[in-house]
């Protein structure tokens, strides 16, 4: 009896490359206190435990702003804000410590859960908190004494790494001690940002009430660069407090600093969507907003100004017989078919997509990567981009003709096939002298 592949099996197979890519990577997760009140919080904790089980090194930094506000209001303690930062007076410090400490213990308890009827069955997580962050006072600004509100002075990088190497999760809150033995209230976004920077983390991940940074249509913007965040931050700064509490503004400020300091990727996702963390990290499209360094490579459709760069890239491969020769005039005519990878103004990769709409097929051709950048996964990046381009056109299969890259395409899921599988128009153009191998993949 033939057993059909289930969605579960397909999902496992599709996520495998991401499992391998994230193993032993260091990620800092910034979780605001707002998420704790949401019904999805238990699922977030389960997904964090899942990441840990897959070999990801995790530092979880939690905030406690709504919990502190609730306790301060309950005790009618005057605790004003100055420039968006809470002025933590001596009278309010105990309440801040109480709210933060309770939340930290609650999170630890959740991460310790291992009931058989829960996603964390058999889980044996060690959660370690400690004096990994040393604080210093903010001091006085515009005549306002911030009292026990502080900022990060130093991060114990070696101490955190020792804990991570032992297979434990590091849990940090917004309270830290100073070299003088005093206690200070910090912002969780600064703690998370500084930890990510000092540890050279691979990712900084934050949660907000929306799916990410939204455009005018209410859809999540997939990718942003740090130099694009200034206007967004300015806009959010002038909104009402309830909008700021979503965590978007605080995360954008932190991610801008983190990316500029060398953290490759920052992700903003929703604490309301079940599985958002897993979808963002283990799927091609993701679900939230990704902030990348300004100097990161960009994949985009080519335009007429890119012809010189494409020509320089493919000419050596044409001379070696790897690619079919294309004249500059042909490139000009077909430029809209090309997708390029650009890094700091240099075209380091390209590929072209030629649709055959009546057969619901497309050819991926002229695939080239600059010799200095062939150690990465840029070919796979171009292929994935081609697949995304093909879907709106109703394309179901992509085929390639290759003389030198048979094994690479097979590694990407292509299967070798015969001439008869090609569109009729392409069959008529097949060059028997080149004797190219024909491979095909289903999107």
For each residue, the residues with C-beta under 8 A, 3 or more apart:
1:
2:
3:
4:
5: 9 10
6: 9 10
7: 10 11
8: 11 12
9: 5 6 12 13
10: 5 6 7 13 14
11: 7 8 14 15
12: 8 9 15 16
13: 9 10 16
14: 10 11 283 284
15: 11 12 18 19 282 283
16: 12 13 19 20
17: 20 21
18: 15 21 22 281 282 283
19: 15 16 22 23 54 282
20: 16 17 23
21: 17 18 25
22: 18 19 25 27 51 54 55 56 202 281 282
23: 19 20 54 55 56
24: 55 56 57
25: 21 22 56 57 202 203
26: 56 57 58 59 164 199 200 201 202 203
27: 22 51 56 57 58 59 201 202 203 204 205
28: 58 59 61 192 195 196 199 201 203 204 205
29: 48 58 59 60 61 192 205 206
30: 61 63 188 189 192 204 205 206 207 247 251 254
31: 35 44 60 61 62 63 207 271
32: 35 62 63 65 188 206 207 208 247 250 271
33: 36 37 62 63 64 65 66 67 68 103
34: 37 38 63 65 66 209 245 246 247 271
35: 31 32 38 40 41 44 207 271
36: 33 41 62 66 67 103 106 107
37: 33 34 41 66
38: 34 35 41 271 272
39: 42
40: 35 43 44 271 272 273 274
41: 35 36 37 38 44 45 110 271
42: 39 45 46 110
43: 40 46 47 119 274 275
44: 31 35 40 41 47 48 207 271 277
45: 41 42 48 49 107 110 111 113 120
46: 42 43 49 50 118 119 120
47: 43 44 50 51 275 277 278
48: 29 44 45 51 52 58 60 111 169 277
49: 45 46 52 53 111 119 120 123 125
50: 46 47 53 54 119 278
51: 22 27 47 48 54 56 58 277 281
52: 48 49 56 58 125 169
53: 49 50 123
54: 19 22 23 50 51
55: 22 23 24
56: 22 23 24 25 26 27 51 52
57: 24 25 26 27 164
58: 26 27 28 29 48 51 52 164 169 170
59: 26 27 28 29 160 164 169 170 171 172 192 195 196 199 201
60: 29 31 48 107 169 170 171 172
61: 28 29 30 31 172 173 188 191 192 195
62: 31 32 33 36 103 104 107 171 172 173 174 188
63: 30 31 32 33 34 174 187 188 189 247
64: 33 67 68 96 99 100 103 173 174 188
65: 32 33 34 68 69 86 188 245
66: 33 34 36 37 69 70 245
67: 33 36 64 70 71 99 100 102 103
68: 33 64 65 71 72 79 86 95 96 99 100
69: 65 66 72 73
70: 66 67 73 74 99
71: 67 68 74 75 95 98 99
72: 68 69 75 77 79 92 95 96
73: 69 70 76
74: 70 71
75: 71 72 95
76: 73
77: 72 89 91 92 95
78: 89 91 92
79: 68 72 86 87 88 89 92 95
80: 86 87
81: 84 85 86 87
82: 85 87 141 142 144 146
83: 141
84: 81 237 244
85: 81 82 138 146 149 187
86: 65 68 79 80 81 149 185
87: 79 80 81 82 144 145 146 147 149
88: 79 92 93 96 146 147 148 149 184 185
89: 77 78 79 92 93 147 148
90: 93 147 148
91: 77 78 94
92: 72 77 78 79 88 89 95 96 148
93: 88 89 90 96 97 147 148 183 185
94: 91 97 98
95: 68 71 72 75 77 79 92 98 99
96: 64 68 72 88 92 93 99 100 148 175 185
97: 93 94 100 101 175 183
98: 71 94 95 101 102
99: 64 67 68 70 71 95 96 102 103
100: 64 67 68 96 97 103 104 173 174 175 185
101: 97 98 104 105 173 175
102: 67 98 99 105 106
103: 33 36 62 64 67 99 100 106 107 173
104: 62 100 101 107 108 129 171 173
105: 101 102 108 109
106: 36 102 103 109 110
107: 36 45 60 62 103 104 110 111 127 171
108: 104 105 111 112 127 129 171
109: 105 106 112 113
110: 41 42 45 106 107 113
111: 45 48 49 107 108 125 127 169 171
112: 108 109 125 127
113: 45 109 110 118 120 123
114: 118 120 121 122 123 124
115: 118 120 121
116: 121
117: 121
118: 46 113 114 115 121
119: 43 46 49 50
120: 45 46 49 113 114 115 123
121: 114 115 116 117 118
122: 114
123: 49 53 113 114 120
124: 114
125: 49 52 111 112 168 169
126: 166 167 168 169
127: 107 108 111 112 168 169 171
128: 163 168 169 170 171
129: 104 108 170 171 172 173
130: 159
131: 134 156 176 177
132: 155 156 159 160 170 172 195
133: 152 154 155 156 172 176 186 191 194 195
134: 131 152 153 154 155 156 176 177 178 179
135: 150 151 152 153 176 177 178 184 186
136: 150 151 152 153 178 179 184
137: 146 148 149 150 178 182 184
138: 85 141 146 149 150 151
139: 145 146
140: 143 144 145 146
141: 82 83 138 144 146
142: 82
143: 140
144: 82 87 140 141
145: 87 139 140
146: 82 85 87 88 137 138 139 140 141 149 150
147: 87 88 89 90 93
148: 88 89 90 92 93 96 137 182 183 184 185
149: 85 86 87 88 137 138 146 184 185 186
150: 135 136 137 138 146 153 176 178 184 185 186
151: 135 136 138 186 190
152: 133 134 135 136 155 176 186 190 191 194
153: 134 135 136 150 178 179
154: 133 134
155: 132 133 134 152 160 194 195 198 199
156: 131 132 133 134 159 160
157: 160 161 198 199
158: 161 162
159: 130 132 156 162 163
160: 59 132 155 156 157 163 164 170 195 199
161: 157 158 164 165 199
162: 158 159 165 166
163: 128 159 160 166 168 170
164: 26 57 58 59 160 161 167 168 170
165: 161 162
166: 126 162 163
167: 126 164
168: 125 126 127 128 163 164
169: 48 52 58 59 60 111 125 126 127 128
170: 58 59 60 128 129 132 160 163 164
171: 59 60 62 104 107 108 111 127 128 129
172: 59 60 61 62 129 132 133 191 192 195
173: 61 62 64 100 101 103 104 129 188 191
174: 62 63 64 100 185 186 187 188 191
175: 96 97 100 101 183 184 185 186
176: 131 133 134 135 150 152 183 184 186 191
177: 131 134 135 181 182 183 184
178: 134 135 136 137 150 153 181 182 183 184
179: 134 136 153
180:
181: 177 178
182: 137 148 177 178
183: 93 97 148 175 176 177 178
184: 88 135 136 137 148 149 150 175 176 177 178
185: 86 88 93 96 100 148 149 150 174 175
186: 133 135 149 150 151 152 174 175 176 190 191
187: 63 85 174 190 191 250
188: 30 32 61 62 63 64 65 173 174 191 192 250
189: 30 63 192 193 206 250 251 253 254
190: 151 152 186 187 193 194 254
191: 61 133 152 172 173 174 176 186 187 188 194 195
192: 28 29 30 59 61 172 188 189 195 196 204 206 254
193: 189 190 196 197 204 254 255 257 258
194: 133 152 155 190 191 197 198
195: 28 59 61 132 133 155 160 172 191 192 198 199 201
196: 28 59 192 193 199 201 203 204 258 263
197: 193 194 200 201 257 258 261 262 263
198: 155 157 194 195
199: 26 28 59 155 157 160 161 195 196
200: 26 197 262 263
201: 26 27 28 59 195 196 197 204 263
202: 22 25 26 27 263 264 265
203: 25 26 27 28 196 263 264 265 266 267
204: 27 28 30 192 193 196 201 254 255 258 263 265 266 267
205: 27 28 29 30 266 267 268 269 277 280
206: 29 30 32 189 192 247 250 251 254 255 266 267 268 269
207: 30 31 32 35 44 247 251 268 269 270 271 276
208: 32 212 246 247 248 251 268 269 270 271
209: 34 245 246 247 248 270 271 272
210: 213 214 220 246 248 270
211: 214 220 269 270 273 276 287 288 289
212: 208 220 221 268 269 270 287 288 289
213: 210 220 221 224 232 248 252 268 289
214: 210 211 218 219 220 221
215: 218 219 220 221
216:
217:
218: 214 215
219: 214 215
220: 210 211 212 213 214 215 287 288 289
221: 212 213 214 215 224 289
222: 285 286 289 290
223: 289 290 291 292
224: 213 221 228 229 232 289 290 291 292
225: 228 229 259 291 292 293 294 296
226: 229 255 256 259 260 291 293 294
227: 230 294
228: 224 225 231 232
229: 224 225 226 232 233 252 255 256 291
230: 227 233 234
231: 228 234 235
232: 213 224 228 229 235 236 252
233: 229 230 236 237 249 252 253 256
234: 230 231 237 238
235: 231 232 238 239
236: 232 233 239 243 244 248 249 252
237: 84 233 234 244 249
238: 234 235
239: 235 236 243 244
240: 243 244
241: 244 245
242: 245 246
243: 236 239 240 246 248 249
244: 84 236 237 239 240 241 248 249 250
245: 34 65 66 209 241 242
246: 34 208 209 210 242 243 249
247: 30 32 34 63 206 207 208 209 250 251
248: 208 209 210 213 236 243 244 251 252 268
249: 233 236 237 243 244 246 252 253
250: 32 187 188 189 206 244 247 253 254
251: 30 189 206 207 208 247 248 254 255 266 268
252: 213 229 232 233 236 248 249 255 256 268 291
253: 189 233 249 250 256 257
254: 30 189 190 192 193 204 206 250 251 257 258 266
255: 193 204 206 226 229 251 252 258 259 263 266 268 291
256: 226 229 233 252 253 259 260 291
257: 193 197 253 254 260 261
258: 193 196 197 204 254 255 261 263 266
259: 225 226 255 256 262 263 264 266 291 292 293 294
260: 226 256 257 293 294
261: 197 257 258
262: 197 200 259 293
263: 196 197 200 201 202 203 204 255 258 259 266 293
264: 202 203 259 292 293 296
265: 202 203 204 290 291 292
266: 203 204 205 206 251 254 255 258 259 263 290 291 292
267: 203 204 205 206 280 281 286 288 289 290 291
268: 205 206 207 208 212 213 248 251 252 255 288 289 290 291
269: 205 206 207 208 211 212 273 276 277 280 287 288 289
270: 207 208 209 210 211 212 273 276 287 288
271: 31 32 34 35 38 40 41 44 207 208 209 276
272: 38 40 209
273: 40 211 269 270 276 279 287
274: 40 43
275: 43 47 278 279
276: 207 211 269 270 271 273 279 280 287 288
277: 44 47 48 51 205 269 280 281
278: 47 50 275 281 282
279: 273 275 276 282 283 286 287
280: 205 267 269 276 277 283 286 287 288
281: 18 22 51 267 277 278 286
282: 15 18 19 22 278 279
283: 14 15 18 279 280 286 287
284: 14 384 388
285: 222 388
286: 222 267 279 280 281 283 290
287: 211 212 220 269 270 273 276 279 280 283
288: 211 212 220 267 268 269 270 276 280
289: 211 212 213 220 221 222 223 224 267 268 269
290: 222 223 224 265 266 267 268 286
291: 223 224 225 226 229 252 255 256 259 265 266 267 268
292: 223 224 225 259 264 265 266 296
293: 225 226 259 260 262 263 264 296
294: 225 226 227 259 260
295: 343 344
296: 225 264 292 293
297: 341 342 343 348 378
298: 341 342 343
299: 339 340 341 342 381 382 385
300: 339 340 342
301: 336 338 339 340
302: 306 307 310 335 336 338 339 340 350
303: 306 335
304: 307 332 335
305: 308
306: 302 303 309 310 335 338 340 347
307: 302 304 310 311 328 331 332 335
308: 305 311 312
309: 306 312 313 340 346 347
310: 302 306 307 313 314 331 338 340 347 350
311: 307 308 314 315 328 331
312: 308 309 315 347
313: 309 310 317 347 348 349 350 368 370
314: 310 311 317 318 323 326 350 366 368
315: 311 312 318 319
316: 319 320
317: 313 314 320 322 323 368
318: 314 315 321 322 323 324 325 326
319: 315 316
320: 316 317
321: 318 403
322: 317 318 403 404
323: 314 317 318 326 366 368
324: 318 365 366 431 434
325: 318
326: 314 318 323 330 331 334 366
327: 330 331
328: 307 311 331 332
329: 332 333
330: 326 327 333 334
331: 307 310 311 326 327 328 334 335 338
332: 304 307 328 329 335
333: 329 330
334: 326 330 331 337 338 352
335: 302 303 304 306 307 331 332 338
336: 301 302
337: 334 352 353 354
338: 301 302 306 310 331 334 335 350 351 352 366
339: 299 300 301 302 350 351 352 353 382 385 386 389
340: 299 300 301 302 306 309 310 347 349 350
341: 297 298 299 347 348 349 350 369 378 381 382
342: 297 298 299 300 345 346 347 348
343: 295 297 298 346 348 373
344: 295
345: 342
346: 309 342 343 370
347: 306 309 310 312 313 340 341 342 350 370
348: 297 313 341 342 343 369 370 372 373 378
349: 313 340 341 368 369 370 373 378 379 381 382
350: 302 310 313 314 338 339 340 341 347 366 367 368 382
351: 338 339 364 365 366 367 368 382 383 385 386
352: 334 337 338 339 364 365 366
353: 337 339 362 363 364 365 386 389 390
354: 337 362 363 365
355: 361 362 390 393 395
356: 359 360 361 362 363 423 425 426
357: 360 393 394 395
358: 423
359: 356 423
360: 356 357 394 395 396 397
361: 355 356 395 396 397 398 399 422 423
362: 353 354 355 356 386 390 393 395 397 398 399
363: 353 354 356 398 399 400 401 426
364: 351 352 353 367 383 386 398 399 400
365: 324 351 352 353 354 400 401
366: 314 323 324 326 338 350 351 352
367: 350 351 364 379 382 400 405
368: 313 314 317 323 349 350 351
369: 341 348 349 373 374 378 379
370: 313 346 347 348 349 373 374
371: 374
372: 348
373: 343 348 349 369 370 376 378
374: 369 370 371 378
375:
376: 373
377: 380 381
378: 297 341 348 349 369 373 374 381 382
379: 349 367 369 382 383 408 412
380: 377 383 384 412
381: 299 341 349 377 378 384 385
382: 299 339 341 349 350 351 367 378 379 385 386
383: 351 364 379 380 386 387 412
384: 284 380 381 387 388
385: 299 339 351 381 382 388 389
386: 339 351 353 362 364 382 383 389 390 398
387: 383 384 390 391 398 443
388: 284 285 384 385 391
389: 339 353 385 386 392 393
390: 353 355 362 386 387 393 395 398 443
391: 387 388 394 395 443
392: 389
393: 355 357 362 389 390
394: 357 360 391
395: 355 357 360 361 362 390 391 398 443
396: 360 361 442 443
397: 360 361 362 440 441 442 443
398: 361 362 363 364 386 387 390 395 440 441 443
399: 361 362 363 364 417 421 422 438 439 440 441
400: 363 364 365 367 409 414 438 439 440
401: 363 365 430 434 436 437 438
402: 405 406 409 436 437 439
403: 321 322 434 435 436 437
404: 322
405: 367 402 408 409
406: 402 409 410 416 437 439
407: 410 411
408: 379 405 411 412
409: 400 402 405 406 412 414 439 441
410: 406 407 413 414 415 416 439
411: 407 408
412: 379 380 383 408 409 441
413: 410 441
414: 400 409 410 439 440 441
415: 410 439 440 441
416: 406 410 437 438 439
417: 399 421 438 439 440
418: 421 438
419: 422 427 430 438
420: 427
421: 399 417 418 438 440
422: 361 399 419 426 427 430 438
423: 356 358 359 361 426 427
424: 427 428
425: 356 428 429
426: 356 363 422 423 429 430
427: 419 420 422 423 424 430
428: 424 425
429: 425 426
430: 401 419 422 426 427 436
431: 324 434 436
432: 435
433:
434: 324 401 403 431
435: 403 432
436: 401 402 403 430 431
437: 401 402 403 406 416
438: 399 400 401 416 417 418 419 421 422
439: 399 400 402 406 409 410 414 415 416 417
440: 397 398 399 400 414 415 417 421
441: 397 398 399 409 412 413 414 415
442: 396 397
443: 387 390 391 395 396 397 398
